[in-house]
Amino acid sequence: MSSNASAASAGAPGPLAETGGRRPTVRERQYLTSAAVHPEGKVPGEASARLVEAMLAQGWIYREDGDGFRLEPAEALAFRGCTWKVTPEGRWAALGLRQRHLIAGVGSGRLSLAHADAKTTALVKMHLLEDIGGALRPTVLGDQLVRAFAGNVETGQP
């Protein structure tokens, strides 16, 4: 059965569930990062079925049907013709500990970031930080992730 999450709101976090799971493997993190950088959040097509299933089980990715409804995991595995997309939990899982601290620090106003820092550049590319009047600030998505997962910055878990 499909849940009602439109394609337009797919990039915006709704209710964020605790995955209570594990940290992503190096390969999973690569796919999640690639999806987070993609303007539509699409997971690269070459992801293996095993990795897709593992990331789906963790709640890091999802699939929509042709009408933009988010498919349940079992249904998503059987559905063909659509791409996988990264969830807010997947975006958070893709971040390293330093990146989580950076975005949380900027979001709280305790930290000002340099534009040239590689970790900062990665957060901008992932649509989690943006330049507003010469200062880096969290995007709406970045702010929502920090608020949803702020207590778990240290543990590395979404």
FIDRENPA-193623 format. One record per residue (C-alpha): x, y, z; residue in three letters. Coordinates in nm, 3 decimals. Example, Ala and Ser with C-alpha at 12.3 -4.5 7.8 and 13.67 -1.06 7.14 Angstrom:
BEGIN
(pt (1.230 -0.450 0.780) ALA);
(pt (1.367 -0.106 0.714) SER);
END
This chain:
BEGIN
(pt (0.000 0.000 0.000) MET);
(pt (0.134 0.345 -0.090) SER);
(pt (0.163 0.630 0.152) SER);
(pt (0.072 0.980 0.043) ASN);
(pt (0.399 1.168 0.002) ALA);
(pt (0.408 1.380 -0.310) SER);
(pt (0.707 1.415 -0.538) ALA);
(pt (0.713 1.785 -0.465) ALA);
(pt (0.763 1.726 -0.094) SER);
(pt (0.991 1.425 -0.127) ALA);
(pt (1.302 1.630 -0.054) GLY);
(pt (1.147 1.794 0.250) ALA);
(pt (1.146 1.592 0.568) PRO);
(pt (0.811 1.504 0.712) GLY);
(pt (0.788 1.297 1.026) PRO);
(pt (1.140 1.165 1.071) LEU);
(pt (1.151 0.816 1.210) ALA);
(pt (1.442 0.682 1.407) GLU);
(pt (1.607 0.410 1.206) THR);
(pt (1.779 0.274 1.513) GLY);
(pt (2.020 0.105 1.280) GLY);
(pt (2.379 0.112 1.183) ARG);
(pt (2.619 0.347 1.014) ARG);
(pt (2.638 0.319 0.636) PRO);
(pt (2.921 0.126 0.475) THR);
(pt (3.172 0.319 0.266) VAL);
(pt (2.988 0.221 -0.054) ARG);
(pt (2.646 0.308 0.090) GLU);
(pt (2.780 0.646 0.203) ARG);
(pt (2.907 0.708 -0.151) GLN);
(pt (2.563 0.638 -0.297) TYR);
(pt (2.385 0.844 -0.031) LEU);
(pt (2.622 1.136 -0.083) THR);
(pt (2.579 1.116 -0.459) SER);
(pt (2.201 1.118 -0.415) ALA);
(pt (2.218 1.409 -0.170) ALA);
(pt (2.414 1.613 -0.425) VAL);
(pt (2.170 1.530 -0.706) HIS);
(pt (1.909 1.807 -0.749) PRO);
(pt (1.624 1.554 -0.725) GLU);
(pt (1.791 1.329 -0.466) GLY);
(pt (1.827 1.034 -0.704) LYS);
(pt (2.044 0.737 -0.607) VAL);
(pt (2.286 0.637 -0.886) PRO);
(pt (2.143 0.362 -1.104) GLY);
(pt (2.441 0.131 -1.066) GLU);
(pt (2.366 0.055 -0.700) ALA);
(pt (2.345 -0.321 -0.654) SER);
(pt (2.019 -0.487 -0.552) ALA);
(pt (2.182 -0.596 -0.224) ARG);
(pt (2.288 -0.241 -0.135) LEU);
(pt (1.951 -0.100 -0.238) VAL);
(pt (1.773 -0.348 -0.015) GLU);
(pt (2.007 -0.273 0.278) ALA);
(pt (1.966 0.105 0.240) MET);
(pt (1.588 0.066 0.205) LEU);
(pt (1.577 -0.141 0.525) ALA);
(pt (1.757 0.140 0.709) GLN);
(pt (1.513 0.401 0.577) GLY);
(pt (1.786 0.584 0.386) TRP);
(pt (1.618 0.557 0.044) ILE);
(pt (1.268 0.523 -0.096) TYR);
(pt (1.087 0.486 -0.426) ARG);
(pt (0.780 0.665 -0.563) GLU);
(pt (0.524 0.532 -0.805) ASP);
(pt (0.438 0.721 -1.124) GLY);
(pt (0.194 0.948 -0.937) ASP);
(pt (0.450 1.057 -0.678) GLY);
(pt (0.326 0.839 -0.392) PHE);
(pt (0.593 0.690 -0.170) ARG);
(pt (0.591 0.312 -0.188) LEU);
(pt (0.617 0.085 0.114) GLU);
(pt (0.950 -0.107 0.125) PRO);
(pt (0.817 -0.445 0.004) ALA);
(pt (0.623 -0.278 -0.275) GLU);
(pt (0.921 -0.057 -0.367) ALA);
(pt (1.145 -0.360 -0.421) LEU);
(pt (0.897 -0.510 -0.667) ALA);
(pt (0.812 -0.183 -0.846) PHE);
(pt (0.993 -0.113 -1.173) ARG);
(pt (1.039 0.198 -1.380) GLY);
(pt (1.127 0.454 -1.112) CYS);
(pt (1.446 0.562 -0.946) THR);
(pt (1.543 0.543 -0.582) TRP);
(pt (1.563 0.868 -0.387) LYS);
(pt (1.742 0.962 -0.068) VAL);
(pt (1.538 1.026 0.248) THR);
(pt (1.623 1.291 0.506) PRO);
(pt (1.761 1.007 0.723) GLU);
(pt (1.977 0.902 0.430) GLY);
(pt (2.113 1.254 0.391) ARG);
(pt (2.200 1.261 0.760) TRP);
(pt (2.358 0.914 0.743) ALA);
(pt (2.575 1.034 0.451) ALA);
(pt (2.731 1.305 0.668) LEU);
(pt (3.050 1.247 0.858) GLY);
(pt (3.075 1.348 1.223) LEU);
(pt (3.262 1.671 1.141) ARG);
(pt (2.996 1.769 0.885) GLN);
(pt (2.723 1.707 1.142) ARG);
(pt (2.900 1.927 1.393) HIS);
(pt (2.952 2.198 1.132) LEU);
(pt (2.589 2.214 1.025) ILE);
(pt (2.466 2.196 1.385) ALA);
(pt (2.706 2.477 1.484) GLY);
(pt (2.599 2.699 1.198) VAL);
(pt (2.233 2.626 1.270) GLY);
(pt (2.270 2.728 1.634) SER);
(pt (2.466 3.042 1.546) GLY);
(pt (2.771 2.924 1.743) ARG);
(pt (2.985 2.875 1.434) LEU);
(pt (3.072 3.074 1.125) SER);
(pt (3.214 2.876 0.833) LEU);
(pt (3.465 2.964 0.565) ALA);
(pt (3.343 2.913 0.209) HIS);
(pt (3.667 2.747 0.101) ALA);
(pt (3.658 2.457 0.350) ASP);
(pt (3.608 2.122 0.171) ALA);
(pt (3.355 1.997 0.429) LYS);
(pt (3.160 2.321 0.396) THR);
(pt (3.162 2.295 0.016) THR);
(pt (3.027 1.941 0.043) ALA);
(pt (2.740 2.062 0.266) LEU);
(pt (2.654 2.332 0.012) VAL);
(pt (2.656 2.075 -0.270) LYS);
(pt (2.428 1.850 -0.062) MET);
(pt (2.179 2.141 -0.034) HIS);
(pt (2.221 2.161 0.344) LEU);
(pt (2.395 2.500 0.358) LEU);
(pt (2.351 2.808 0.139) GLU);
(pt (2.521 3.145 0.101) ASP);
(pt (2.294 3.424 0.219) ILE);
(pt (2.449 3.769 0.191) GLY);
(pt (2.802 3.630 0.214) GLY);
(pt (2.731 3.417 0.520) ALA);
(pt (2.666 3.045 0.518) LEU);
(pt (2.336 2.939 0.673) ARG);
(pt (2.149 2.609 0.682) PRO);
(pt (1.890 2.558 0.410) THR);
(pt (1.538 2.469 0.518) VAL);
(pt (1.632 2.102 0.473) LEU);
(pt (1.960 2.145 0.664) GLY);
(pt (1.778 2.315 0.951) ASP);
(pt (1.515 2.041 0.963) GLN);
(pt (1.782 1.771 0.976) LEU);
(pt (1.967 1.942 1.259) VAL);
(pt (1.644 1.986 1.457) ARG);
(pt (1.538 1.624 1.397) ALA);
(pt (1.875 1.467 1.472) PHE);
(pt (2.050 1.721 1.696) ALA);
(pt (2.061 1.482 1.991) GLY);
(pt (2.235 1.223 1.776) ASN);
(pt (2.520 1.429 1.627) VAL);
(pt (2.777 1.244 1.839) GLU);
(pt (2.649 0.890 1.785) THR);
(pt (2.649 0.918 1.409) GLY);
(pt (2.302 0.766 1.389) GLN);
(pt (1.998 0.930 1.234) PRO);
END
